[in-house]
Structure formats: C-alpha cells, structure tokens
Amino acid sequence: MEVMEAIETRKSIRSYEDKPVPVEKLNKVLEAARLSPSASNRQPRRFVVVRDSGIRARLAEATGGQTSITEAPVVIVAVATMPDYIMRCEVPSYPVDMAIAIDHMTLAAVDEGLGTCWIGSFSQQKAKEAVGIPGKYKIVALLSLGFPRTLGNPKARKTFEELVCYETFKE
C-alpha cells in the first residue's frame, strides 16, 4: 500500500472483530513507532501493549466507558518519559513526538489490514494505575488496535484552500 492510500483509507475504528492480532502484525505497528522521529532523537517514550481483558476493562473505565477499548484485542498505551522537556521553540516535545509515533502506528496498522482509534479522552490517573505507570510520566494517548468490524464513516475535511497559505499567514 502506498503512503497516500493509507492516509486516505485510515479512519477511527470503534468496533472490532473478536479475533486476536497476529504478533507479526502487532510488531510491524510497533516498529513504525520505534522508527518515528523525536526531538533531538531523544526517543523519550514507551509503549505498553495491553492484551489482557481485565486491564483493558480498567482502561475502559478510565475513558468513561468507551467500549472500543474492551472490544479491541489490543490497546497500546503511549507514554511520554520526559514530559518536562521543552524544545527551543518553547513547545513541549512530548505531545509532538508522541503524535508522530502514534500517527506512524495508525498508518502501519492500515497497511496491515488493522484498524485503530486514537483515544485522548481518559483519566490520566486511572489509566496510569491500570498499567502501573509511575507518576512522573504522562500518558499521551490510548490506541485501540484490531481487525475492524466495520470500516467507519468518512469524515468531512476542510478544503486545501481553507488550510494552506503561502509565504504569510492568512485568516
């Protein structure tokens, strides 16, 4: 699959088949995150792979009951290990670094015939407790992963002209 095809095909999947993800496919998704860039190549991240249904249930509680967390055979917890590092541009590096890594995983998943849903609505404390993450780290996102039961709905996107300007900013 070409990269643009994966980008155009990717959708947030909230319903998964009751079927395990083969370890080869899971490892390709995780390898995409491992290879992703980070500020100063510090690679300040860990990915907790959760397959245990009991832990996924606790993570679902942390999200306020999102069923895709319990239905997906895998949930990847994306953890920033240097949440205090600020780049020279005055932006914290962890949300940028992790967004790149997570996006790499979502595209690799599409290429493997898998679906994902990037989940940012959760209780930090409850999610940390569910997977044993020390307080000094920050969970950036939960990523459900599995074989899609449905392909999801296409989302409306702004036009190119609404998003892109050249040389100077235009509102």
N, C-alpha and C positions, 0 to 999 in steps of 0.2 A: 504494500500500500504506500502511495506517495504521501508526503507530509501534508500537503494541502487537502488531500482526500480525507486524511484522519481528522484534520481540523474541521472540515465541513461536516463530517459524519458524527463527531463527538456530541453527545447530549448527556444531560444529567439523568441517570437511571435510578429509579426509586423502587423498582420491582425486579427481583432476581429469581432465576430458576433454582430449585433445590438440588444443586449439583456442585461438587467441590471444584475449586480452581486447581488445575494441574500445577505442580510445583515448577515445571519448566516455564509456564506462562507467568506465574507469580514472580519468578526470578527475573524474567525479562522486564517486567514492570518495575521491579525494584532496582534493576541495573540502570534503567533510564534515569531514576532519581539519583543514583550514585554518580552517574556521569554528568549531571547537570552542574552548571557553573554556580559559583558563590563569590561573595565579596572577598577580594584578596585571596581567593582559593582556600579559605579557612575551613570550609565544609563543616560548619557548626550545627550538625543535625543528626538525629537518629530517627529511625522508622520502626515503630513497634507493630509487628504483624499479628493481628488478633484473629484466630480461627475458633477459639473456644466460645461456645454458645453462651455460657454463663457470663463471661467477660463482655461479650457483645451486648448482652441484655443490660449490663451495668452501664455500658457506654450509651445505649439507647435511652436509659433513664437520664443520663447526663444531657441528652439532647432534648429532653422534654417528651420523649416517646416516639421519635422518628422510627417508623417500622423498617425502613430500608437498612438500618443498622443491624437489626436482628435477622432480617431476611437474607442479607448478603452473606456469603460464606466466608468472606474476608473483610476485615476493616483494618486499614493502615492508619496508625496514629502518627502524625508528622510532628516531631518535637524539635524545637529550637534549643540548642545547648549554650548559646551565647546571646541571650535576649537583650543584653545591655550594650552590645557593640553598635556604635553609631558610625556610619560612613562619613566621609569628608563632606558630602553634600547635605549633611545634617538629617539624614533619613536613617532610621534603624535598619540594619541589614537583614534581620531575621525574617520579616514579612516578605521582603523581596526575594531573598534566597529560597525560602520555602515555597513561595508561589511558583518560582521557576521549576523547582523539583517536582512539585505536585502536578503542574501542567505537563511536564515531561511524562509523568506516570499516566495521566489521563490519556495522552496521545498514544503511548505504548500499549495501553490497555485496548484501545480501539483496534490497533494493529493486530492484537492477539484475539480479537473477537469477544472481548470483555467489555463490560460497562462499568462506569464509576459514577459516584456522586460526591462532590466536594461539599463537605458539611462544616460550616463555620458557626452554627447556632448551637452552642453547648455550654454547660457549666465547666469552666476550667478546673475548678477544684474536684468536682465529681469525676470528671474524665481522668484527671491525674491519679486519683485514688483507685480507679478501676484497673489501671495498668501499672501502678507503682512508680509514678514519675516524681522525682524529688521537686520540692517547691521552687528551687532556683531556676528550673527550666520552664519553658512555655510551650503548650500545645498550640500549634497554629491551625491545624485542621484535622478532621477525620475524613478518610476517603473510603467509602464503601466500594467493594470490588466483587464482581461475579459475572455470570452469564446473564444477560438481560432477558427478562420475561417479556418485556415489551421494549420497543425501540425509543420510547419517549416522543415528545412533541417538539417540532421545530420551534425555535424561539425567534421572535422578531428582532431584527438588528437595525441599528441606525444606518443610514446611507454612508457611503465613503465620504461624500462631501460634508456631511454633518460632523464627521470625526477628524478629518485631516485638513490641516492648513500648512502652508509652506512659508518659510522664512520668518514670519512673525505670527504670534498668537492672534486669533480672531474669534470673537464670541459668536 
